[in-house]
Amino acid sequence: MSPPALALAEFAATLRHGDLPPAVREAAVRSLVDTIGVAIKGQQHPVAAMALDAAERLYRKALDAQAGNADALHYLGVVQHQRGRHDEAVRTIERAV
């Protein structure tokens, strides 16, 4: 990974909700809601499995950089749930809280 990409990954892995100004948090929530809607509709598309593969890899990389990152654990659990690995998803999400 290039130094700028590594620096960005480390910044993202350590960023906390409270570090962001309220307007940024509100914009992020709107974006997340929109993203979830698109994901639900796109789940039936053949490339959905590829997207889940990529998401799982990225969440695991985030956890390699910062073990215990609650956001990465939560979203990894969501991916595991979407793949039908429900017991594993519950254990992963429990580690996030």
N, C-alpha and C positions, 0 to 999 in steps of 0.2 A: 504494500500500500504506500502511495506517495506521501511525503511529509504533510502537504496541505490536507489530503484526505484523512490521514491519521489524526491530525489536529482537529479536524471537523468531527470525526467520529468520537474522539475523546470528549470534546465539548458537548456533543449531543448526548453522550452516555452519562455525563455528570449533571446535565441540566435538570433542574427541578421546577415543578409547577410554580412554586412561590417566587422563583427567580424572574419570572416574566411579568411585565406590566399588565394591568387588568385588560386593557384594550387588545393586547396581543393574545391573552388567554381567550377572550371572547371570539376573536377572529379564528383562533385555532379550533375552538369548539364548533363554530359554524363550518369550518373546513372539514373537520372530522365527521360531522353529521352528513355532509354532502358525500364524503368519501365512503361512508358506510352504505349510503343509499346506492351509490354506483357499484359498490362491491356486491351488494345483495343481488342486484340485477345482473351483474356480470358473472356471478357465480356459476351460471349455467353455460358460459362460453368455454370452449375447449382449452383456451389458454389459462383458465382459472387454476388448474392444477400447477402449471408452471409458476404462476404468481404466488401460490402458497409455498411452493418449494423455495422460491427466492425470499419470501418473507421469513420463513423458518430459519434459513441460513443467516439472514441479517440479524434476527433477534438473538440467535445463538452467538454471533460475533459480538453483538453489543454486550451480552452476558460474559463473554470471554474478556472483554475490556473492563467491565465493571460487574463483577458477580453480585447478584442480589438486586440489580436494577429493577425496581418494581414495575415500571412501564414495560420493559422488555419481557419480564416474566409474565405479566398479564397478557400481552399480545401474543406471546408464544403459546400460552394456554388457549387463547382464542383460536389460533391456527390449529392446534392439536384437536380442539373440539370440532372445528370445521372438517377435519379429516376423519372424524369418528373415533378418535382416541380419547374418549371421554374421561376415563379414570386418570390417565396421564395429565389431561388438561386440568382436572380438579387439583391434583397435587401441585402442578406448576402454578396455578393461580393462587392457591393457598400460600405458596412461598412469597407471593407478591404483597400479601396483606400483613 
